Amino acid sequence: MPPDQDHAPAFDGAAVSFDWPVPGVARARFIRPGEMNTLSFEFLAELGRAIDAAEAGRARALILTGEGSAFCAGAHIKYFTDPASPLSTPIGIRDHYLVPITRLFDRLEAAPFVTIAAINGHALGGGCELALSCDLRLFAASARIGLTEVRVGAFPAAGGVQKLHRLIGRGKALELILLGRQIAAAEADRLGLAYAVVEPDDLPAAALALAGEVLRGGRFAVAQAKAAIYLSENVDTKSARDFGLESLTVLAASADWAEGMTAFVEKRKPRFD
């Protein structure tokens, strides 16, 4: 087990369940299939708790997946039609719902571990934005994904526009977002959104196998490489290169570096913590 995993116990919430299926790999399962795993306040709070637990337990990978026909079907739209809700005004929607969602999704990109969306079903609207916030996406063959907000008079404001554009380019992003299209897993794969597409029954095992690939790399090396990739999208080339140089300098003083170099010389597989 990871050294600090005893400080990050499993839990079963109202909307999200968290566990450690194998050492070093955390998993958050979305367990409100009757509500299509929408982004309720409970869901957001418990997903935040799961990320906290993964960080506390020094996870090296975090799998996100759903139960039922949806990975996550997006916003809990009932909030917007309740006059007594704090989301009954435009400012309330922004400050009490969209800003917290955006910050939560950004945590997945900033996390020092690899985040894997194991997309079991519909990932629509905010659910698509959640999947796009993960580092890798593994699709069940029956899954569908899309930024469909324009079809309900909205648009993706929690990072989906920027992340989809980044991943598949402006032209295709314009098509999918402006038309509010859902696409099947096979098309998502062709567009470069999928690590792989597998049969639905094989998704849990495939997600664990992918997480196992992550475990083959050094913890700090993977974290620094991930940070460097995301930083490269937001700064000039020289600044990104300088960050990489400094990151590798720090990494060269780590136990991961020593173990990796020694294992290479000794012609054996490294044993990373």
Secondary structure, DSSP 8 states (H G I E B T S, - for coil): --TTGGGS--EE-SSEEEEEEETTEEEEEE--GGGTT-B-HHHHHHHHHHHHHHHHTT-SEEEEEESTTEEE--B-GGGGG-TTSTTSSHHHHIIIIIHHHHHHHHHHHHSSSEEEEEE-SEEETHHHHHHHTSSEEEEETT-EEE--GGGGT---TTTHHHHHHHHH-HHHHHHHHHHT--EEHHHHHHTT--SEEE-GGGHHHHHHHHHHHHTTS-HHHHHHHHHHHHHHTTS-HHHHHHHHHHHHHHHTTSHHHHHHHHHHHTTS-----
